[in-house]
Amino acid sequence: MRKSLAACAVFIALCALAANGFCEDNFGLSLGYGMAAFNKDRSFGHVQSGKSYNFIQAVFLYEKPLTQKELALVVEPFVAYVNNPTSGADVGFDLGLKYYPFKPQSGLYLTAGPGMAYTSIGFEEQGTHLLFVVQGGIGYRYKNLFIEDRFRHYSNGGTASPNWSVNANIITLGTHF
């Protein structure tokens, strides 16, 4: 666990240092807590095998406005310490779009997009450690602070068997700088 937490701290520090070189308000960091949600025939907090699944996730955020700042391209490398079903780590990235329906880069927003991840967890629901990600969420940004609720779907995309999904809900707090 100490190695995973140290890796998270180093990841965040390197991302913050890299962002200082570009220095626009389109960068951010967030920390979130996630747990299994909406998995077939299972209660909240559990995957199909019946095992508990939860994690802490750190994300570096790059947000590039595309159209008068209502629509933005989002690139989010992430690292997560997985607590259950066994200790381990996830490393990956999400690409997506973020839409601010009322105010440019402020207030309520929606986000969605694909990504990829490598997990050290040997999920019974997946036949591989390399997974595809589809995610979507809703959040609220006030000045440089934000809170977000995101749904994430892990799948091996039919590259191995079995190919059951591993779904999670993630609550995230973060800041732009």
N, C-alpha and C positions, 0 to 999 in steps of 0.2 A: 504494500500500500504506500509506503514512504517513497519508493521509486516512482510510482505513478503520480503522486502528488508533486514530487520534484520535477518530473517531466512536464506536468501542467504549468508549473511556475516558470520553467525555462521557456516553454512555448509562448506564454503570455508576454514575457519580457522581450523575447526576440521579435515578436509581432509589433510590440509597442515601439521598439527601436527602429524597425524597418519603416513604420508609418511616419516617424519623425522626419525621415528623409523626403517624403512626398508632401507632408504637412498640409492637408486640407481637412475640412470638417467632415469628410466622407469616411472616416475610419472609426472603428469602435471595438469595444471588448464587452463580452457578456459572460455571465456565469448562470448555469441553469441546473435544475433538478428534473430528471425524467424517470418515468416508470411505465411499465406495460399498460396498454390501454386498447380496448376494442379488438382483442385477439379472439379468434373463433372459439366460441363456447367456453370462455374463461372470464373470471371476474377481474375487475380492475386490479392491476399490479402483477398479473400472472400471464405467462405465455402459454401456448397450446399444450406444452408438456406438463403444465400445472405448476411449474417452478416460478418463483418470484423473480422479477427483473426490475432493477433500478440502477441509476447512475447519476454522476455529477459531470457536467459538460462545460468546457471553456471554449469560447468561439472568438476568433478575430474576424472583424467585419469590414469589408470594403463595399461602399455604396456609391455608385456613379449615376448621377441624374441623367436621364435620357430625354425627357420632354418637359421643359419648364418646371422641373423638379417634382412633378406629380408621379412620374414613373421612373424607377431606378433599377439598374442592374446591380445585383448583390452577389458577392463572392464571399463565402464563409468557410475557411478552413477550421476544423474543430478537432478537439481531443477530449476524450471522456474516460473517467475512471468508473468502471463497472463494478458495482458492489455485489450484485446477485444476478444470475444464479451462481456464478463463481467470480472471484476477483479477476479483473483483467482490464483491457483498454480497447477503446475504439479510436481510430484516427481516420479522418476523411475530409471531404469538402462538399458544400452545397453551392450550386449556382441557381440563381433565381431572379424573379422580378419582385419588386416592392411597389405597391400602389398606395398613394396618399389621396383619398377621394375628396377631402375637404380643404386642406392647406398643404402647400408644398413643404416637404420634409418636417411636418409637424402634425400633431394630433393622431387620430386613428389611422391605421394602415393595415393592409393585407399583404401577405407574402406567400409565394409558392415557387417550387422548382425541383429539379432533379439533383442528384449527386452520387458519390461513391464513398464507400467506407471499407476499411479493413478492421475486423474485430478479432481479438485473441480468444474470445468466448466460443466454445464449441456448441452452438445452439443445436439442439436435436431437430429444430424446425428447418434448418438450413444444411445443405451438404457441402458448404464451403465457407471460408473466412472472408472472402471478397464479396461485398454486397453492394447492390444498387439502392439508392435512396430516392424516395419521393416524399416531399414534405410540403406542408402548407400551414399558415398560421394567421393570427390576428394580434395586433399589438397597439400600443399607444405610446407616442413619443412626446415628451414635454421638454423643450429646449434640448439639452444634450443627454437626457436620461430617457430610458424606455423600459417597458415591461411587455412581455410577449407570451402568448400561449400558442404552442406549435404542436401539430400532429406529425409524426415521422413514421414512414413505412419502410422497413428493411425487407429486401427480397434478393434472391440470387439470380433473378431474371431468367429462370429456366436453364441455367448453366450446370446445375447439379440437382441431385435428388436426395431428400425431399425438398420441396420449394414452398413451404408454408411461410406466411408472412410473420415478421416480428414487428409489432406496432407499439409505439410509445407516445405519450403525451409529455411535453417538456414545458415547464414554466421557467422563463428567463428574465433576468434583470441585467441591464447593461448601460453603457455610456458611450457617447460619440465624443471624439476629440479632434 
